[in-house]
Amino acid sequence: MEREQLRGNLIKLLTAVGLVLMCGFVVYGIAAGLFTSQQKMEVFLRPAGLWAPLLFTALQAIQVVIPILPGGIGCLGGVLMFGPENGCPFHAFLSKPDIRFFQAS
C-alpha cells in the first residue's frame, strides 16, 4: 500500500513539475514570438536537428502516463512546430518528413 502511495505522489510531483516547465516555455515562447512567427520557431528548433521531432514524440508518449498537459494542446503544439503534415507523431511516422528543415544551415 505504501509503495502505491509513493508512486501516486511521484506521478503528481512529476505532473506539477512538467506543468510548471510547460507554463514557463509558453511564457518564453510568447515573449520571443515563437508562436506567431514560423521563422522564429524554425530558428528555435534548428539547433536540435533531428532530435526535435524525436523529443516531441517522446513527450507525447510520456504524457500518456504522466499527464503534463492535455493531449490536444500537444497536437496543436506539434502542428505549430513541425507543420500540419508532420505535427502529430502518427503523421510524422507515416509521412515523409521534410529533412531539409532539420539540417543545419
Gaussian input, Z-matrix of N, CA and C with variables (Angstrom, degrees):
# hf/3-21g

backbone

0 1
 N
 C     1     B1
 C     2     B2     1     A1
 N     3     B3     2     A2     1     D1
 C     4     B4     3     A3     2     D2
 C     5     B5     4     A4     3     D3
 N     6     B6     5     A5     4     D4
 C     7     B7     6     A6     5     D5
 C     8     B8     7     A7     6     D6
 N     9     B9     8     A8     7     D7
 C    10    B10     9     A9     8     D8
 C    11    B11    10    A10     9     D9
 N    12    B12    11    A11    10    D10
 C    13    B13    12    A12    11    D11
 C    14    B14    13    A13    12    D12
 N    15    B15    14    A14    13    D13
 C    16    B16    15    A15    14    D14
 C    17    B17    16    A16    15    D15
 N    18    B18    17    A17    16    D16
 C    19    B19    18    A18    17    D17
 C    20    B20    19    A19    18    D18
 N    21    B21    20    A20    19    D19
 C    22    B22    21    A21    20    D20
 C    23    B23    22    A22    21    D21
 N    24    B24    23    A23    22    D22
 C    25    B25    24    A24    23    D23
 C    26    B26    25    A25    24    D24
 N    27    B27    26    A26    25    D25
 C    28    B28    27    A27    26    D26
 C    29    B29    28    A28    27    D27
 N    30    B30    29    A29    28    D28
 C    31    B31    30    A30    29    D29
 C    32    B32    31    A31    30    D30
 N    33    B33    32    A32    31    D31
 C    34    B34    33    A33    32    D32
 C    35    B35    34    A34    33    D33
 N    36    B36    35    A35    34    D34
 C    37    B37    36    A36    35    D35
 C    38    B38    37    A37    36    D36
 N    39    B39    38    A38    37    D37
 C    40    B40    39    A39    38    D38
 C    41    B41    40    A40    39    D39
 N    42    B42    41    A41    40    D40
 C    43    B43    42    A42    41    D41
 C    44    B44    43    A43    42    D42
 N    45    B45    44    A44    43    D43
 C    46    B46    45    A45    44    D44
 C    47    B47    46    A46    45    D45
 N    48    B48    47    A47    46    D46
 C    49    B49    48    A48    47    D47
 C    50    B50    49    A49    48    D48
 N    51    B51    50    A50    49    D49
 C    52    B52    51    A51    50    D50
 C    53    B53    52    A52    51    D51
 N    54    B54    53    A53    52    D52
 C    55    B55    54    A54    53    D53
 C    56    B56    55    A55    54    D54
 N    57    B57    56    A56    55    D55
 C    58    B58    57    A57    56    D56
 C    59    B59    58    A58    57    D57
 N    60    B60    59    A59    58    D58
 C    61    B61    60    A60    59    D59
 C    62    B62    61    A61    60    D60
 N    63    B63    62    A62    61    D61
 C    64    B64    63    A63    62    D62
 C    65    B65    64    A64    63    D63
 N    66    B66    65    A65    64    D64
 C    67    B67    66    A66    65    D65
 C    68    B68    67    A67    66    D66
 N    69    B69    68    A68    67    D67
 C    70    B70    69    A69    68    D68
 C    71    B71    70    A70    69    D69
 N    72    B72    71    A71    70    D70
 C    73    B73    72    A72    71    D71
 C    74    B74    73    A73    72    D72
 N    75    B75    74    A74    73    D73
 C    76    B76    75    A75    74    D74
 C    77    B77    76    A76    75    D75
 N    78    B78    77    A77    76    D76
 C    79    B79    78    A78    77    D77
 C    80    B80    79    A79    78    D78
 N    81    B81    80    A80    79    D79
 C    82    B82    81    A81    80    D80
 C    83    B83    82    A82    81    D81
 N    84    B84    83    A83    82    D82
 C    85    B85    84    A84    83    D83
 C    86    B86    85    A85    84    D84
 N    87    B87    86    A86    85    D85
 C    88    B88    87    A87    86    D86
 C    89    B89    88    A88    87    D87
 N    90    B90    89    A89    88    D88
 C    91    B91    90    A90    89    D89
 C    92    B92    91    A91    90    D90
 N    93    B93    92    A92    91    D91
 C    94    B94    93    A93    92    D92
 C    95    B95    94    A94    93    D93
 N    96    B96    95    A95    94    D94
 C    97    B97    96    A96    95    D95
 C    98    B98    97    A97    96    D96
 N    99    B99    98    A98    97    D97
 C   100   B100    99    A99    98    D98
 C   101   B101   100   A100    99    D99
 N   102   B102   101   A101   100   D100
 C   103   B103   102   A102   101   D101
 C   104   B104   103   A103   102   D102
 N   105   B105   104   A104   103   D103
 C   106   B106   105   A105   104   D104
 C   107   B107   106   A106   105   D105
 N   108   B108   107   A107   106   D106
 C   109   B109   108   A108   107   D107
 C   110   B110   109   A109   108   D108
 N   111   B111   110   A110   109   D109
 C   112   B112   111   A111   110   D110
 C   113   B113   112   A112   111   D111
 N   114   B114   113   A113   112   D112
 C   115   B115   114   A114   113   D113
 C   116   B116   115   A115   114   D114
 N   117   B117   116   A116   115   D115
 C   118   B118   117   A117   116   D116
 C   119   B119   118   A118   117   D117
 N   120   B120   119   A119   118   D118
 C   121   B121   120   A120   119   D119
 C   122   B122   121   A121   120   D120
 N   123   B123   122   A122   121   D121
 C   124   B124   123   A123   122   D122
 C   125   B125   124   A124   123   D123
 N   126   B126   125   A125   124   D124
 C   127   B127   126   A126   125   D125
 C   128   B128   127   A127   126   D126
 N   129   B129   128   A128   127   D127
 C   130   B130   129   A129   128   D128
 C   131   B131   130   A130   129   D129
 N   132   B132   131   A131   130   D130
 C   133   B133   132   A132   131   D131
 C   134   B134   133   A133   132   D132
 N   135   B135   134   A134   133   D133
 C   136   B136   135   A135   134   D134
 C   137   B137   136   A136   135   D135
 N   138   B138   137   A137   136   D136
 C   139   B139   138   A138   137   D137
 C   140   B140   139   A139   138   D138
 N   141   B141   140   A140   139   D139
 C   142   B142   141   A141   140   D140
 C   143   B143   142   A142   141   D141
 N   144   B144   143   A143   142   D142
 C   145   B145   144   A144   143   D143
 C   146   B146   145   A145   144   D144
 N   147   B147   146   A146   145   D145
 C   148   B148   147   A147   146   D146
 C   149   B149   148   A148   147   D147
 N   150   B150   149   A149   148   D148
 C   151   B151   150   A150   149   D149
 C   152   B152   151   A151   150   D150
 N   153   B153   152   A152   151   D151
 C   154   B154   153   A153   152   D152
 C   155   B155   154   A154   153   D153
 N   156   B156   155   A155   154   D154
 C   157   B157   156   A156   155   D155
 C   158   B158   157   A157   156   D156
 N   159   B159   158   A158   157   D157
 C   160   B160   159   A159   158   D158
 C   161   B161   160   A160   159   D159
 N   162   B162   161   A161   160   D160
 C   163   B163   162   A162   161   D161
 C   164   B164   163   A163   162   D162
 N   165   B165   164   A164   163   D163
 C   166   B166   165   A165   164   D164
 C   167   B167   166   A166   165   D165
 N   168   B168   167   A167   166   D166
 C   169   B169   168   A168   167   D167
 C   170   B170   169   A169   168   D168
 N   171   B171   170   A170   169   D169
 C   172   B172   171   A171   170   D170
 C   173   B173   172   A172   171   D171
 N   174   B174   173   A173   172   D172
 C   175   B175   174   A174   173   D173
 C   176   B176   175   A175   174   D174
 N   177   B177   176   A176   175   D175
 C   178   B178   177   A177   176   D176
 C   179   B179   178   A178   177   D177
 N   180   B180   179   A179   178   D178
 C   181   B181   180   A180   179   D179
 C   182   B182   181   A181   180   D180
 N   183   B183   182   A182   181   D181
 C   184   B184   183   A183   182   D182
 C   185   B185   184   A184   183   D183
 N   186   B186   185   A185   184   D184
 C   187   B187   186   A186   185   D185
 C   188   B188   187   A187   186   D186
 N   189   B189   188   A188   187   D187
 C   190   B190   189   A189   188   D188
 C   191   B191   190   A190   189   D189
 N   192   B192   191   A191   190   D190
 C   193   B193   192   A192   191   D191
 C   194   B194   193   A193   192   D192
 N   195   B195   194   A194   193   D193
 C   196   B196   195   A195   194   D194
 C   197   B197   196   A196   195   D195
 N   198   B198   197   A197   196   D196
 C   199   B199   198   A198   197   D197
 C   200   B200   199   A199   198   D198
 N   201   B201   200   A200   199   D199
 C   202   B202   201   A201   200   D200
 C   203   B203   202   A202   201   D201
 N   204   B204   203   A203   202   D202
 C   205   B205   204   A204   203   D203
 C   206   B206   205   A205   204   D204
 N   207   B207   206   A206   205   D205
 C   208   B208   207   A207   206   D206
 C   209   B209   208   A208   207   D207
 N   210   B210   209   A209   208   D208
 C   211   B211   210   A210   209   D209
 C   212   B212   211   A211   210   D210
 N   213   B213   212   A212   211   D211
 C   214   B214   213   A213   212   D212
 C   215   B215   214   A214   213   D213
 N   216   B216   215   A215   214   D214
 C   217   B217   216   A216   215   D215
 C   218   B218   217   A217   216   D216
 N   219   B219   218   A218   217   D217
 C   220   B220   219   A219   218   D218
 C   221   B221   220   A220   219   D219
 N   222   B222   221   A221   220   D220
 C   223   B223   222   A222   221   D221
 C   224   B224   223   A223   222   D222
 N   225   B225   224   A224   223   D223
 C   226   B226   225   A225   224   D224
 C   227   B227   226   A226   225   D225
 N   228   B228   227   A227   226   D226
 C   229   B229   228   A228   227   D227
 C   230   B230   229   A229   228   D228
 N   231   B231   230   A230   229   D229
 C   232   B232   231   A231   230   D230
 C   233   B233   232   A232   231   D231
 N   234   B234   233   A233   232   D232
 C   235   B235   234   A234   233   D233
 C   236   B236   235   A235   234   D234
 N   237   B237   236   A236   235   D235
 C   238   B238   237   A237   236   D236
 C   239   B239   238   A238   237   D237
 N   240   B240   239   A239   238   D238
 C   241   B241   240   A240   239   D239
 C   242   B242   241   A241   240   D240
 N   243   B243   242   A242   241   D241
 C   244   B244   243   A243   242   D242
 C   245   B245   244   A244   243   D243
 N   246   B246   245   A245   244   D244
 C   247   B247   246   A246   245   D245
 C   248   B248   247   A247   246   D246
 N   249   B249   248   A248   247   D247
 C   250   B250   249   A249   248   D248
 C   251   B251   250   A250   249   D249
 N   252   B252   251   A251   250   D250
 C   253   B253   252   A252   251   D251
 C   254   B254   253   A253   252   D252
 N   255   B255   254   A254   253   D253
 C   256   B256   255   A255   254   D254
 C   257   B257   256   A256   255   D255
 N   258   B258   257   A257   256   D256
 C   259   B259   258   A258   257   D257
 C   260   B260   259   A259   258   D258
 N   261   B261   260   A260   259   D259
 C   262   B262   261   A261   260   D260
 C   263   B263   262   A262   261   D261
 N   264   B264   263   A263   262   D262
 C   265   B265   264   A264   263   D263
 C   266   B266   265   A265   264   D264
 N   267   B267   266   A266   265   D265
 C   268   B268   267   A267   266   D266
 C   269   B269   268   A268   267   D267
 N   270   B270   269   A269   268   D268
 C   271   B271   270   A270   269   D269
 C   272   B272   271   A271   270   D270
 N   273   B273   272   A272   271   D271
 C   274   B274   273   A273   272   D272
 C   275   B275   274   A274   273   D273
 N   276   B276   275   A275   274   D274
 C   277   B277   276   A276   275   D275
 C   278   B278   277   A277   276   D276
 N   279   B279   278   A278   277   D277
 C   280   B280   279   A279   278   D278
 C   281   B281   280   A280   279   D279
 N   282   B282   281   A281   280   D280
 C   283   B283   282   A282   281   D281
 C   284   B284   283   A283   282   D282
 N   285   B285   284   A284   283   D283
 C   286   B286   285   A285   284   D284
 C   287   B287   286   A286   285   D285
 N   288   B288   287   A287   286   D286
 C   289   B289   288   A288   287   D287
 C   290   B290   289   A289   288   D288
 N   291   B291   290   A290   289   D289
 C   292   B292   291   A291   290   D290
 C   293   B293   292   A292   291   D291
 N   294   B294   293   A293   292   D292
 C   295   B295   294   A294   293   D293
 C   296   B296   295   A295   294   D294
 N   297   B297   296   A296   295   D295
 C   298   B298   297   A297   296   D296
 C   299   B299   298   A298   297   D297
 N   300   B300   299   A299   298   D298
 C   301   B301   300   A300   299   D299
 C   302   B302   301   A301   300   D300
 N   303   B303   302   A302   301   D301
 C   304   B304   303   A303   302   D302
 C   305   B305   304   A304   303   D303
 N   306   B306   305   A305   304   D304
 C   307   B307   306   A306   305   D305
 C   308   B308   307   A307   306   D306
 N   309   B309   308   A308   307   D307
 C   310   B310   309   A309   308   D308
 C   311   B311   310   A310   309   D309
 N   312   B312   311   A311   310   D310
 C   313   B313   312   A312   311   D311
 C   314   B314   313   A313   312   D312

   B1=1.4406
   B2=1.5267
   B3=1.3175
   B4=1.4585
   B5=1.5235
   B6=1.3224
   B7=1.4607
   B8=1.5338
   B9=1.3172
   B10=1.4636
   B11=1.5266
   B12=1.3204
   B13=1.4556
   B14=1.5319
   B15=1.3294
   B16=1.4589
   B17=1.5300
   B18=1.3267
   B19=1.4666
   B20=1.5276
   B21=1.3058
   B22=1.4620
   B23=1.5162
   B24=1.3306
   B25=1.4740
   B26=1.5260
   B27=1.3388
   B28=1.4567
   B29=1.5296
   B30=1.3153
   B31=1.4662
   B32=1.5257
   B33=1.3231
   B34=1.4710
   B35=1.5264
   B36=1.3199
   B37=1.4612
   B38=1.5295
   B39=1.3292
   B40=1.4595
   B41=1.5253
   B42=1.3207
   B43=1.4611
   B44=1.5238
   B45=1.3263
   B46=1.4628
   B47=1.5264
   B48=1.3245
   B49=1.4709
   B50=1.5259
   B51=1.3253
   B52=1.4601
   B53=1.5160
   B54=1.3165
   B55=1.4635
   B56=1.5301
   B57=1.3328
   B58=1.4714
   B59=1.5303
   B60=1.3375
   B61=1.4617
   B62=1.5269
   B63=1.3263
   B64=1.4636
   B65=1.5323
   B66=1.3204
   B67=1.4740
   B68=1.5239
   B69=1.3196
   B70=1.4621
   B71=1.5197
   B72=1.3285
   B73=1.4605
   B74=1.5252
   B75=1.3210
   B76=1.4653
   B77=1.5268
   B78=1.3300
   B79=1.4687
   B80=1.5284
   B81=1.3261
   B82=1.4675
   B83=1.5315
   B84=1.3271
   B85=1.4607
   B86=1.5115
   B87=1.3204
   B88=1.4665
   B89=1.5212
   B90=1.3315
   B91=1.4677
   B92=1.5303
   B93=1.3349
   B94=1.4641
   B95=1.5241
   B96=1.3139
   B97=1.4587
   B98=1.5166
   B99=1.3297
   B100=1.4633
   B101=1.5238
   B102=1.3217
   B103=1.4585
   B104=1.5254
   B105=1.3135
   B106=1.4584
   B107=1.5196
   B108=1.3153
   B109=1.4575
   B110=1.5232
   B111=1.3246
   B112=1.4626
   B113=1.5274
   B114=1.3156
   B115=1.4608
   B116=1.5258
   B117=1.3313
   B118=1.4681
   B119=1.5313
   B120=1.3346
   B121=1.4631
   B122=1.5292
   B123=1.3286
   B124=1.4704
   B125=1.5228
   B126=1.3228
   B127=1.4718
   B128=1.5253
   B129=1.3352
   B130=1.4659
   B131=1.5360
   B132=1.3456
   B133=1.4610
   B134=1.5306
   B135=1.3187
   B136=1.4684
   B137=1.5348
   B138=1.3413
   B139=1.4721
   B140=1.5369
   B141=1.3176
   B142=1.4644
   B143=1.5220
   B144=1.3322
   B145=1.4598
   B146=1.5159
   B147=1.3180
   B148=1.4664
   B149=1.5237
   B150=1.3286
   B151=1.4674
   B152=1.5266
   B153=1.3257
   B154=1.4635
   B155=1.5287
   B156=1.3365
   B157=1.4632
   B158=1.5198
   B159=1.3248
   B160=1.4669
   B161=1.5289
   B162=1.3222
   B163=1.4646
   B164=1.5232
   B165=1.3311
   B166=1.4599
   B167=1.5283
   B168=1.3206
   B169=1.4620
   B170=1.5264
   B171=1.3373
   B172=1.4668
   B173=1.5287
   B174=1.3305
   B175=1.4674
   B176=1.5208
   B177=1.3314
   B178=1.4574
   B179=1.5316
   B180=1.3296
   B181=1.4632
   B182=1.5240
   B183=1.3273
   B184=1.4630
   B185=1.5194
   B186=1.3323
   B187=1.4584
   B188=1.5224
   B189=1.3143
   B190=1.4628
   B191=1.5284
   B192=1.3290
   B193=1.4638
   B194=1.5267
   B195=1.3327
   B196=1.4630
   B197=1.5297
   B198=1.3144
   B199=1.4701
   B200=1.5270
   B201=1.3312
   B202=1.4612
   B203=1.5216
   B204=1.3258
   B205=1.4527
   B206=1.5222
   B207=1.3160
   B208=1.4606
   B209=1.5258
   B210=1.3244
   B211=1.4582
   B212=1.5089
   B213=1.3258
   B214=1.4574
   B215=1.5154
   B216=1.3237
   B217=1.4645
   B218=1.5247
   B219=1.3200
   B220=1.4661
   B221=1.5162
   B222=1.3248
   B223=1.4722
   B224=1.5209
   B225=1.3284
   B226=1.4550
   B227=1.5268
   B228=1.3239
   B229=1.4686
   B230=1.5168
   B231=1.3256
   B232=1.4585
   B233=1.5108
   B234=1.3227
   B235=1.4601
   B236=1.5223
   B237=1.3339
   B238=1.4579
   B239=1.5310
   B240=1.3317
   B241=1.4572
   B242=1.5180
   B243=1.3384
   B244=1.4615
   B245=1.5229
   B246=1.3186
   B247=1.4499
   B248=1.5160
   B249=1.3347
   B250=1.4567
   B251=1.5307
   B252=1.3309
   B253=1.4630
   B254=1.5272
   B255=1.3158
   B256=1.4648
   B257=1.5198
   B258=1.3113
   B259=1.4522
   B260=1.5002
   B261=1.2878
   B262=1.4623
   B263=1.5254
   B264=1.3091
   B265=1.4694
   B266=1.5318
   B267=1.3236
   B268=1.4620
   B269=1.5193
   B270=1.3183
   B271=1.4571
   B272=1.5180
   B273=1.3155
   B274=1.4608
   B275=1.5217
   B276=1.3349
   B277=1.4569
   B278=1.5258
   B279=1.3269
   B280=1.4534
   B281=1.5194
   B282=1.3306
   B283=1.4610
   B284=1.5195
   B285=1.2959
   B286=1.4635
   B287=1.5226
   B288=1.3412
   B289=1.4629
   B290=1.5278
   B291=1.2954
   B292=1.4543
   B293=1.5286
   B294=1.3202
   B295=1.4634
   B296=1.5332
   B297=1.3337
   B298=1.4652
   B299=1.5229
   B300=1.3608
   B301=1.4634
   B302=1.5286
   B303=1.3265
   B304=1.4640
   B305=1.5138
   B306=1.3203
   B307=1.4567
   B308=1.5234
   B309=1.3059
   B310=1.4726
   B311=1.5272
   B312=1.3071
   B313=1.4898
   B314=1.5043
   A1=110.92
   A2=116.90
   A3=121.30
   A4=110.85
   A5=116.54
   A6=120.91
   A7=110.71
   A8=117.21
   A9=120.99
   A10=110.86
   A11=116.74
   A12=120.84
   A13=109.95
   A14=117.04
   A15=121.48
   A16=110.22
   A17=116.13
   A18=120.74
   A19=110.58
   A20=117.59
   A21=121.42
   A22=112.35
   A23=116.21
   A24=120.51
   A25=111.32
   A26=116.58
   A27=120.68
   A28=110.69
   A29=117.08
   A30=120.62
   A31=110.38
   A32=116.96
   A33=119.90
   A34=111.06
   A35=116.95
   A36=121.26
   A37=110.91
   A38=116.73
   A39=120.31
   A40=111.16
   A41=116.98
   A42=120.87
   A43=110.36
   A44=117.27
   A45=121.22
   A46=111.20
   A47=117.21
   A48=120.87
   A49=109.87
   A50=116.48
   A51=120.18
   A52=112.40
   A53=116.49
   A54=120.68
   A55=111.07
   A56=116.60
   A57=120.60
   A58=110.19
   A59=117.26
   A60=120.33
   A61=111.46
   A62=116.47
   A63=120.06
   A64=110.88
   A65=116.72
   A66=119.79
   A67=110.36
   A68=116.40
   A69=120.34
   A70=111.71
   A71=116.62
   A72=120.25
   A73=110.99
   A74=117.49
   A75=120.67
   A76=110.02
   A77=116.79
   A78=120.17
   A79=109.92
   A80=116.72
   A81=121.12
   A82=110.47
   A83=116.44
   A84=120.85
   A85=112.84
   A86=116.88
   A87=120.18
   A88=110.08
   A89=116.67
   A90=120.40
   A91=111.53
   A92=116.95
   A93=120.84
   A94=112.71
   A95=117.71
   A96=120.99
   A97=114.02
   A98=117.42
   A99=120.70
   A100=113.07
   A101=116.92
   A102=120.24
   A103=112.92
   A104=116.53
   A105=119.74
   A106=112.46
   A107=117.77
   A108=121.36
   A109=109.65
   A110=116.38
   A111=119.95
   A112=110.37
   A113=117.33
   A114=120.68
   A115=111.59
   A116=116.93
   A117=120.09
   A118=110.73
   A119=116.75
   A120=119.81
   A121=110.16
   A122=117.34
   A123=120.62
   A124=111.21
   A125=116.99
   A126=121.05
   A127=110.00
   A128=116.73
   A129=121.09
   A130=111.23
   A131=117.59
   A132=121.35
   A133=114.01
   A134=117.26
   A135=120.58
   A136=113.57
   A137=121.00
   A138=119.01
   A139=113.44
   A140=117.54
   A141=120.12
   A142=111.67
   A143=117.86
   A144=121.58
   A145=111.93
   A146=115.72
   A147=120.81
   A148=112.56
   A149=117.12
   A150=119.84
   A151=112.21
   A152=118.15
   A153=121.00
   A154=112.35
   A155=120.17
   A156=118.29
   A157=112.74
   A158=117.25
   A159=119.64
   A160=110.83
   A161=116.85
   A162=120.21
   A163=111.18
   A164=116.50
   A165=119.81
   A166=110.57
   A167=117.12
   A168=121.26
   A169=110.59
   A170=117.13
   A171=120.48
   A172=110.84
   A173=116.72
   A174=120.14
   A175=110.55
   A176=117.18
   A177=120.68
   A178=110.58
   A179=117.30
   A180=120.75
   A181=111.52
   A182=116.98
   A183=120.76
   A184=111.12
   A185=116.61
   A186=117.18
   A187=112.97
   A188=117.74
   A189=119.67
   A190=108.98
   A191=115.90
   A192=121.42
   A193=111.24
   A194=116.35
   A195=121.77
   A196=106.77
   A197=117.84
   A198=120.07
   A199=112.87
   A200=115.70
   A201=120.82
   A202=110.15
   A203=116.84
   A204=122.13
   A205=108.05
   A206=118.40
   A207=119.87
   A208=111.83
   A209=116.50
   A210=121.83
   A211=113.36
   A212=117.34
   A213=120.63
   A214=112.42
   A215=116.09
   A216=120.15
   A217=109.80
   A218=116.25
   A219=120.07
   A220=112.15
   A221=117.09
   A222=119.94
   A223=110.98
   A224=116.97
   A225=120.36
   A226=110.17
   A227=116.22
   A228=120.08
   A229=111.40
   A230=116.88
   A231=120.49
   A232=112.05
   A233=116.09
   A234=120.12
   A235=109.92
   A236=117.44
   A237=120.55
   A238=111.61
   A239=116.81
   A240=120.14
   A241=113.72
   A242=117.04
   A243=120.25
   A244=114.29
   A245=117.58
   A246=120.50
   A247=111.75
   A248=117.63
   A249=120.82
   A250=114.26
   A251=118.22
   A252=119.45
   A253=112.59
   A254=116.86
   A255=121.24
   A256=112.79
   A257=117.76
   A258=121.32
   A259=115.66
   A260=118.28
   A261=121.04
   A262=108.69
   A263=118.01
   A264=119.89
   A265=113.22
   A266=117.76
   A267=120.78
   A268=110.00
   A269=116.53
   A270=120.27
   A271=111.37
   A272=117.44
   A273=120.53
   A274=111.19
   A275=117.28
   A276=120.34
   A277=112.10
   A278=117.56
   A279=120.44
   A280=114.02
   A281=117.06
   A282=119.03
   A283=108.85
   A284=115.71
   A285=120.56
   A286=108.95
   A287=119.21
   A288=120.31
   A289=111.24
   A290=115.82
   A291=121.45
   A292=108.14
   A293=115.94
   A294=122.01
   A295=110.85
   A296=118.04
   A297=120.26
   A298=111.40
   A299=116.71
   A300=120.60
   A301=111.03
   A302=116.53
   A303=120.27
   A304=113.72
   A305=117.46
   A306=119.99
   A307=110.13
   A308=115.78
   A309=119.82
   A310=109.47
   A311=115.15
   A312=118.51
   A313=110.34
   D1=-42.23
   D2=-179.17
   D3=-65.10
   D4=-35.63
   D5=179.21
   D6=-65.76
   D7=-40.09
   D8=177.97
   D9=-65.34
   D10=-39.59
   D11=178.96
   D12=-65.74
   D13=-41.01
   D14=177.94
   D15=-62.60
   D16=-43.33
   D17=178.05
   D18=-62.22
   D19=-44.59
   D20=178.10
   D21=-61.02
   D22=-42.32
   D23=178.38
   D24=-65.85
   D25=-37.69
   D26=178.45
   D27=-64.75
   D28=-43.04
   D29=178.50
   D30=-63.74
   D31=-40.79
   D32=177.34
   D33=-63.23
   D34=-41.81
   D35=179.33
   D36=-64.15
   D37=-46.19
   D38=179.42
   D39=-63.61
   D40=-37.49
   D41=177.06
   D42=-63.17
   D43=-44.79
   D44=179.96
   D45=-64.61
   D46=-43.90
   D47=178.93
   D48=-63.40
   D49=-44.47
   D50=178.49
   D51=-61.45
   D52=-40.64
   D53=179.06
   D54=-63.97
   D55=-42.91
   D56=178.27
   D57=-63.13
   D58=-43.17
   D59=178.95
   D60=-64.09
   D61=-42.22
   D62=178.80
   D63=-64.38
   D64=-42.17
   D65=177.57
   D66=-62.03
   D67=-41.53
   D68=177.32
   D69=-61.25
   D70=-41.15
   D71=178.33
   D72=-66.39
   D73=-38.57
   D74=178.60
   D75=-63.20
   D76=-44.84
   D77=178.41
   D78=-61.32
   D79=-45.80
   D80=177.73
   D81=-61.03
   D82=-45.64
   D83=-178.73
   D84=-61.64
   D85=-39.66
   D86=177.77
   D87=-66.40
   D88=-45.19
   D89=-179.42
   D90=-64.19
   D91=-35.90
   D92=-177.89
   D93=-87.04
   D94=-6.90
   D95=179.90
   D96=77.10
   D97=21.79
   D98=-178.00
   D99=-65.98
   D100=-28.07
   D101=-174.54
   D102=-93.46
   D103=-2.70
   D104=-179.60
   D105=-116.96
   D106=-8.58
   D107=-178.14
   D108=-133.44
   D109=117.25
   D110=178.03
   D111=-63.86
   D112=-35.05
   D113=179.38
   D114=-63.58
   D115=-42.54
   D116=178.80
   D117=-66.01
   D118=-37.56
   D119=177.95
   D120=-65.69
   D121=-40.41
   D122=177.83
   D123=-63.09
   D124=-42.82
   D125=178.12
   D126=-62.42
   D127=-39.31
   D128=179.92
   D129=-65.86
   D130=-40.29
   D131=-175.42
   D132=-86.56
   D133=-22.96
   D134=-174.42
   D135=-54.04
   D136=-42.25
   D137=-179.93
   D138=-60.89
   D139=-24.96
   D140=179.76
   D141=-75.77
   D142=-19.18
   D143=177.99
   D144=58.36
   D145=-136.62
   D146=-179.42
   D147=-68.84
   D148=-14.63
   D149=178.76
   D150=-69.89
   D151=-25.59
   D152=-176.44
   D153=-56.51
   D154=-54.13
   D155=179.32
   D156=-68.83
   D157=-31.23
   D158=178.94
   D159=-67.27
   D160=-42.92
   D161=178.00
   D162=-66.38
   D163=-39.04
   D164=177.37
   D165=-62.68
   D166=-44.11
   D167=178.75
   D168=-63.42
   D169=-40.64
   D170=177.55
   D171=-62.86
   D172=-41.63
   D173=177.59
   D174=-61.37
   D175=-42.91
   D176=178.76
   D177=-62.29
   D178=-39.45
   D179=179.55
   D180=-69.67
   D181=-40.24
   D182=-179.25
   D183=-65.27
   D184=-37.21
   D185=-175.52
   D186=-74.12
   D187=-4.05
   D188=169.53
   D189=-67.97
   D190=-36.32
   D191=-178.81
   D192=-92.81
   D193=-43.57
   D194=-179.09
   D195=-114.67
   D196=100.64
   D197=-173.78
   D198=-71.44
   D199=89.57
   D200=-179.31
   D201=-75.45
   D202=-43.83
   D203=176.73
   D204=-151.81
   D205=160.96
   D206=-179.01
   D207=-59.43
   D208=143.47
   D209=-177.11
   D210=-58.74
   D211=-35.60
   D212=179.32
   D213=-60.90
   D214=-36.60
   D215=178.08
   D216=-68.22
   D217=-37.49
   D218=177.18
   D219=-63.31
   D220=-42.56
   D221=177.77
   D222=-65.59
   D223=-40.33
   D224=177.18
   D225=-62.90
   D226=-41.94
   D227=176.99
   D228=-61.26
   D229=-38.03
   D230=177.92
   D231=-63.43
   D232=-40.86
   D233=178.18
   D234=-65.18
   D235=-41.32
   D236=179.14
   D237=-65.52
   D238=-37.47
   D239=-176.25
   D240=-82.15
   D241=-40.30
   D242=-170.65
   D243=-119.22
   D244=2.15
   D245=179.66
   D246=90.47
   D247=166.98
   D248=-174.43
   D249=-67.21
   D250=-30.63
   D251=-178.33
   D252=-75.68
   D253=-37.63
   D254=-174.31
   D255=-108.62
   D256=7.94
   D257=-172.75
   D258=-67.92
   D259=-39.09
   D260=179.71
   D261=-97.35
   D262=143.53
   D263=-177.98
   D264=-54.33
   D265=-36.90
   D266=179.94
   D267=-60.13
   D268=-46.43
   D269=179.57
   D270=-69.04
   D271=-34.57
   D272=179.84
   D273=-63.04
   D274=-33.63
   D275=179.60
   D276=-80.56
   D277=-32.88
   D278=-175.00
   D279=-89.82
   D280=-28.03
   D281=-179.97
   D282=-102.20
   D283=160.68
   D284=179.14
   D285=-80.61
   D286=113.21
   D287=179.15
   D288=-69.12
   D289=151.90
   D290=177.97
   D291=-78.87
   D292=97.79
   D293=-174.57
   D294=-63.90
   D295=-28.93
   D296=-179.16
   D297=-57.20
   D298=-32.02
   D299=-179.12
   D300=-62.80
   D301=-33.71
   D302=-172.92
   D303=-95.11
   D304=-4.18
   D305=178.90
   D306=-82.90
   D307=142.81
   D308=179.23
   D309=-66.81
   D310=144.96
   D311=-179.28
   D312=-89.65

